[in-house]
Amino acid sequence: MLAALTACGSGHDDDDGPEAAPTIQLLSSSPDHVTGGNALIDITVPRQIKLDRRPLRIELNGNDITREFRPLLDDLRHLQAVVTGLRDGDNTLTAKIGRETATLKMTNYPITGPVISGPWQTPFICQTESFVLPDGSRLGPPLDANCSVATRVHYLYQKNTGGALVPMPSTTSLPADVASTTTLDGHTVPFVVRVETGTVNRGIYQNAVLHDPTREPAPTPLKPPKAWNKRLIAVEGFGCPGGWYIQGAAQGNISVAGFDFTLLNVRRLGEGYATFANTLQHASNNCNAVLASEAAMMSKEAVIETFGVPVFTVSAGCSGGSYGSSQPADRIPGLFDGVLIACTFPDPLSIALSGSDGHLITHYLMGNPNALTDAQIAAVTGYKSRKAFEDAANQAGRTDPVPARQDFPGYNSGVFNPAVPQELRYHPVNNPTGARPTVYDAARNIYGIDKATGFALRPFDNVGVQYGLAALNGGAITVDQFLDLNEKVGGYDQDANYVPARSLGDLGAILRAQQSGLQLGGNGGLATIPVFDVTGTYNEDTAYHYQWFHFAQRERMLKANGDTANHVMWRGNPVPADSAWDTFIRWVAAYKDDKSPASQKQRVVAHKPQNAVDGCWRSQTDFVAEPQTLSSTPDTTCNSLFPSWTAPRIAAGGPVSADVMKCALKPVNPADYSVPFTPDQLNRLRAIFPTGVCDWTKPGVNQTGVVPNGSFGPSPVNLVFDMTKS
């Protein structure tokens, strides 16, 4: 090793100049968030230093580890190693040449976590015995209570007849029927894929990449797979209800509307991309964005320590995969260099909160079945139709811990994954201390807990919300109908039971929902990366994947950053997936290739492809370029093809961004309404809203954005909240 170091030093200038310190760079993670006891380190030796005269000594916590480092073949001044043996807690790495020393402080956490997500979720059901490996076998029993398994590697290949990848019979010889593939870099290689499976952050992680074990050594950062194009794709998932208290028995693989959001995406792997996933990035297993972000951060670190540093990392997904991309990107700037999102929601909280508004209205309608016509219900709630409204309202079930509640048709409360044993589940009478199946309790580390009950604090607040305000002002409902609805609509208690009074959200929970990014802010990492939003499948009639959610995300980015120059929206039924991916990836590659001193946002905007503009697709080949707007009227070509509607709180006067969790209040003023009130009606209105009505011209109470790299413990860096000390 010392010979190699000497060669490194003597391969440049002949003169032995003045002393200068080497530089140390941690490549696999931030120094504050190292995990698993390993770290990919780069040490750069100054050009004027010749190591045969001034030897380099590298130490970890006082122990000499110089021999672990190897020079890069394309730049001998750089020496790298995956340093192992970091202890939990503080570590010091030094690189010394003569009297000059460089120092790197690192904080290491166990590979099981947590790092920034707070105390472990309990209970937590291991599912390694159910997880199917690429060869069809199961992962097997966990090695410990933290659901750990030994890391293992499988090889798959594509046959020359095409199709899906199949297990390779041997790693010492290639099958006779193996196909070949040509990567984006022009390398033609056997279509053989290495799949690694292990556990990270108590989730099951996997990565996949082209690698031929018959011709190549096991990959390392210094010898990455030859066919890897140095691009990395994160695979996220879908869903949310039931995403609590489990490890997950499958990754979030999904193919929809021409898009292949899967770990074993044959096309992307054949082009040379690497992919990675963790079961805790899949919202059906884990509907807590802080934990999902941590899992993605740690799993990407594992990839880097196995293959090396990618030139860029992108995330792509539909539905739960859209917020599985956007929320981690916003929370942890630099985690992803771009996101392609389809079937978009800003976050699962937006679904839950708008559903909670709607569910109060369905409860009102159950008790007052003749109060409103179907057309009036659509006008009051903002949706296209009564059916569209009801499907969205039923999504309030993810906030309801009470099992099998008899309620509105299609409503599903107390949702658990079947893997969670019955005896661990919450029941208000039979098991009041059991695990509560709600989006709030799954993120109790962020919201905090009610010390009297142990339940998660809730951010839902509808004090001052005038349901049906737009319908009233538009003449769709009468004053008496408006008053009756708002008088009777009520709110919820901590068990999602209906109560006559409006819901009062906890101010701390409201604040932390935004600081954590559980409510997407758009002011963090999303502010400076390409965000490419596509429709997925257009459907404003059923199933709650409505377009207003797409516009809500863009409005939040606009409010946070002053523009949306780094955001593009394509609508269609569906959009051409290949065109969307090609445009998106060219955009990311171009700005990442720009090494100018311009800001990242400036580089992103400067390298936007010419066709990366708002528009809609009449067909797979007919694109209409025009700004995309939220409208149910045919005021543009795209809105005539793809009209869009809103939601109850927007129809109550709230912003399209749907980010005001608790509104500021103002006194009732008759001048604010387009219709007259009699004195009795006005008195009744003031009695319904004794503290005032929402003033949507003002920011919400405790309105704020995400805290980039915010921690909820145990890491003290950028600590937002530590439930163990509250």
Secondary structure, 3 states (H helix, E strand, C coil): CHHHHHHHHHCCCCCCCCCCCCEEEECCCCHHHEECCCEEEEEECCCCCCCCCCCEEEEECCEECHHHCEEECCEEEEEEEEECCCCCEEEEEEEEECCEEEEEEEEEECCCCCCCCCCCCCCCECCCCCCECCCCCECCCCCCCCCCCCCEEEEEECECCCCCCEECCCCCCCCCCECEEECCCCCEEECEEEEEEEEECCEEEEEEEECCCCCCCCCCCCCCCCCCCCEEEEECCCCCCCCCCECCCCCCCEEECCEEECCCCHHHHHCCCEEEEEHHHCCCCCCCHHHHHHHHHHHHHHHHHHHCCCCEEEEEEECHHHHHHHHHHHHCCCCCCEEEEECCCCCHHHHHHHHHHHHHHHHHHHHCCCCCCHHHHHHHHCCCCHHHHHHHHHHHHHHCCCCCCCCCCCCCCCCCCCCCCHHHECECCCECCCECCCCCHHHHHHHCECCCCCCECCCCCCCCCCCCHHHHHCCCCCHHHHHHHHHHCCEECCCCCEECCCCCCCHHHHHHHHHHCCCCCCCCHHHHCCEEEECCCCCCCCCCCCCHHHHHHHHHHHHHHCCCCCEEEEECCCCCHHHHHHHHHHHHHHHHHCCCCCCHHHHHHHCCCCCCCCEEECCCCCEEECCCCCCCCCCCHHHHHCCCCCCCCCCCCCCCCCCCCCCCEECCCHHHCCCCCCHHHHHHHHHHCCCCEECCCCCCCCCCCCCCCCECCCCCCCECCCHHHC
